[in-house]
């Protein structure tokens, strides 16, 4: 009996020291990924005004890369509310909670940290690195723990090592590009303004989808 009790205690200790739960949105099963992608694409199409108005609505059910670009407008859906970024946040939060459960002692601070760092569907949510400019491009998945508002977040505790990651200046660069575009437009001569206006309009339509795909549309509009 003593041996049996010791064996059970050893087993319990082994279970409590299992490796951390590691989140990645591709961990979702095939059915969940397909449903999520369908929701992502339909949300983009609705926001654009219909399927024929959303040439850049895509979602890769294998990598979960997604993008949205409208024909006549810039998508006005906040990034943290798109289906995939929202699901990415919720999945990370679930992993955080599970990792808290596996800890010994007082876990209240751990659970509080999960709540503080995973304010999903708000601008305080952790940035999801799943958006790409093409369905064939694999997302980064893991990036610095920062919110959409630009604030640095604490440890997301979702099993991913971000210790060597630093926040990029992509957001600042995008603002600089807009500023440079406006300055460049003001320097052009009057004869080129009409064409510049069409180019600028097409580029802004695909702002969220990235400059690479926008360039192809710009060429078509100019032609």
N, C-alpha and C positions, 0 to 999 in steps of 0.2 A: 504493500500500500504506500509506504514511504517513497519507494522508487517511482511509483505512478504519479504521486503528487509532485515530486521533483521534476519529472518529465513534463508535466503540464505547465509548471512554472517556467521551465526553459522554453517551451513552445510559445507561451504568452509573451515572454521577453523577446523572442525572435520576431513575433508578429508586430510588436510595438516598434521594432527598429527597422521595419521595411523601408525600402527606398522611397523617396518623396514622390508624390503624385506630380507628374509633369504634363502641363497643358500644351496642346497644339490643336488648332481647329481641325486639322486633318484627322485627328483621333476619332472624330465623329464617324459613326457607321455610314455606309453607302446611302442608305435610305434617308438618313438625316441630312447628309450633304446635298442630296438631290432636292429635297424639300426646301432646304435653306437657299439653295441657288435659284430655285424657281421663284421663291418669294423675293429674292434680291432683284432678279431681272424684272419681275412684274412691278415691283415698287418703283424701279427706275423708269419703266415705260409709262406708268401712271403719272409720275412726276413730270415727264416730258410732254404728256398729252396724247399718248397712244404708242403702240409698237412702231408705227411708221415714223414717229417723231423721235425715236431713241436708237439711232444707229450704233451707239457705243454701249448698249446694255448687254453685258456679258457676265458669265460666272462659270468658272472651271470647276466641275464637280469633283475633280481629283485633287487639285491643289488649293481650291477655294479662292483663287485669284478672281477679283471682280473689278468692274469698272462701270461707269455710267456717264453718258454724254448725250445731250439733246441736240436736235437739229436747229431749233429756233430759240433756245434759251439756255441759260446756265442752270443746271440742277440746283434747286434751292432747298434740298433736304439736308439737314445738318448731318455731318459725317458720322457722329456718334449714334445717330438714330437709324442708319442703314442696317438692314437685317444682319449682314455678316459681321460688321464691327460690333454690333450689340451682342451677338451670340459669342463673339470672341471674348468680350469682356465678361460675360456671364460664365463662360467656361473657365476662364482664368480665376474668377472668384470661387467657383466650386472647388477647383484644385487647391486654392488657398485655404479654404475651410477644411478640406480633407487633411491637408498637411498640418493644420492646427490640431485636428482630432488625434493625429498620430503622436503628438507631443505629450510629455508627462508633466505633471504639476499644474500650476495655474495657467490656463490657456485663454483667459479672458482678454488679455492684451493682444494676443494673436488674432482672435476673432474681431476685435475692434479694428486692428490694422487692415484686415480684409475689407471691412466696411468702408474704411477711410480711403483705401486705394482703389476701390472698385465701385465707384458711383456711376454705374452703367446708365446709358441713355441720357447722360448729361455731359456738359463740356468739361467736367471734372473727371470723366472716365479716362482710363489709360488708352493711349493711342494704339489702334490696331494696325499692324503692318501687313495688311492683306490686299490693299488696293494696288492695281497695276495698270499699265497702259495697253496691255494686250493679254488675252487669255492664255497665250503660250508662255508668258513670263511667270516664273515661280515667285511668289511673295517672299519678303524677308522673314515674315512671321514674328521674329523676336527683335526688339529694338529697345532703346532707352525707356525707362519707366517715367514717362511724362504724360501730362494730360493734354487734351485738345486745347485747353486754355493756355498751355505753355508752362504749367507748373511742374516741378520735379516731384515725383511721388516716392513714397517709401518702398520697401521691398514688397513686390507683388506676391511673393511666397507661392508661386505656381510651379515651382520645380525648374525654372529656366534661369541660368546664370547670366546676369546682366552686369556683373561687377566690372567688366572691362568695356562696357558700352557707354558712349557719351552722346548727348543730344546733338543732332545735326542742325544745320542752319537752313534746312530745306524750306521751312516756312518763311524765313527772312528772305531767302533767295527768290521765292515766288513773288513776294511783294516788290523786290527790287526789279524783277522782270517786268511787272506791270508798270512801275515807275519809268523804267527805261523805255518801254514801248510808247508811253505817252510823250516822253521827251523827244523820241525819235520822230513821232508823228508830227509834232509841232515844227520840226526842222525841214520837213519835206515841202516841195514846191506845190503850187496850187494844181498843176496838171495831174499830179499823182495822188491827190487827196481822195478821189472817189474810189480808186482801187485799194488804197490803204485802208479806207473805211470798211470795205468788204472783207479784207484780210483780217483786220483787227476784230471784226464782229465774229468771224468764223473761229478765230483762235479763242475768243472768250467763251464761246459756246462749249468748247471742249476743254475748258480749263481743268475740270476735275479729272478728266481722262488722261491728261498729259499732253505735252507738246508733240510727241512723236506721231500720234494718230491724228492730231489736229492738223499737222502739216499736210497730210494727204487730202483732207477735206478742203483746206485752204486752196490747194492746187486746183481741185475740181471747181470750186466757186469762182476762182479767178478765170478759169478757162471758160 
